[in-house]
């Protein structure tokens, strides 16, 4: 009976050691995952603040450029104007008013000079 109790005691000790080893592995894995999560969050925060810093630098450069530009004043002398209809006069003609279109359309319209020929 003594050997049976000794075997059970040995099994209990082995089981206890195995459980302790598994707990250490599990807590180490959880710790590593928490560490990786923290590093990822820190990286994301640094990227976001870096983008805001770059945007602020660009805005400052743009403000400097705008401040250094000269203001342009409108001319005080009268400006010669050209009526719009004189500029676009050649383009306002309709296609039906053009001479080459009329000649082309007359050749296809039936008339005494151009009778319709029916082929049977």
Residue, then its C-alpha position, 0 to 999 in steps of 0.5 A: x500500500x505504501x508504494x501505491x500511496x507513493x505513486x499517487x503522491x508522485x503523480x500529484x507532484x508531477x501534475x502540480x509542476x505541470x500546472x505551474x509550468x502551464x500557468x507560467x507559459x499562459x501568463x507570459x503569453x498574455x504579458x507579451x500580447x499586452x506589451x505588443x498592444x501597448x507598442x501598437x497604440x504608442x506607434x499609432x499615437x505618434x503617427x497621428x501627432x506627427x501628421x498633425x505637426x506636419x499639417x501645422x507646419x504646412x499651414x504656417x508656410x501657407x500663411x507666410x506665403x499669403x502674408x508675403x504676397x502683394x495685393x493687386x489693385x484694380x486698374x482705375x482707367x477705363x477698359x475697352x470692351x468688345x460686344x459679345x455678339x461681334x466676337x461670336x458672330x461667325x459661330x452663331x450661324x446655324x448649320x442649315x444657314x451655311x451654303x455647303x449644307x444647303x447644297x448638300x441637303x438639296x441633292x438629297x431632297x426630292x424635287x423636279x430637278x432631283x427626282x426620286x428613283x425607285x428601284x424594283 
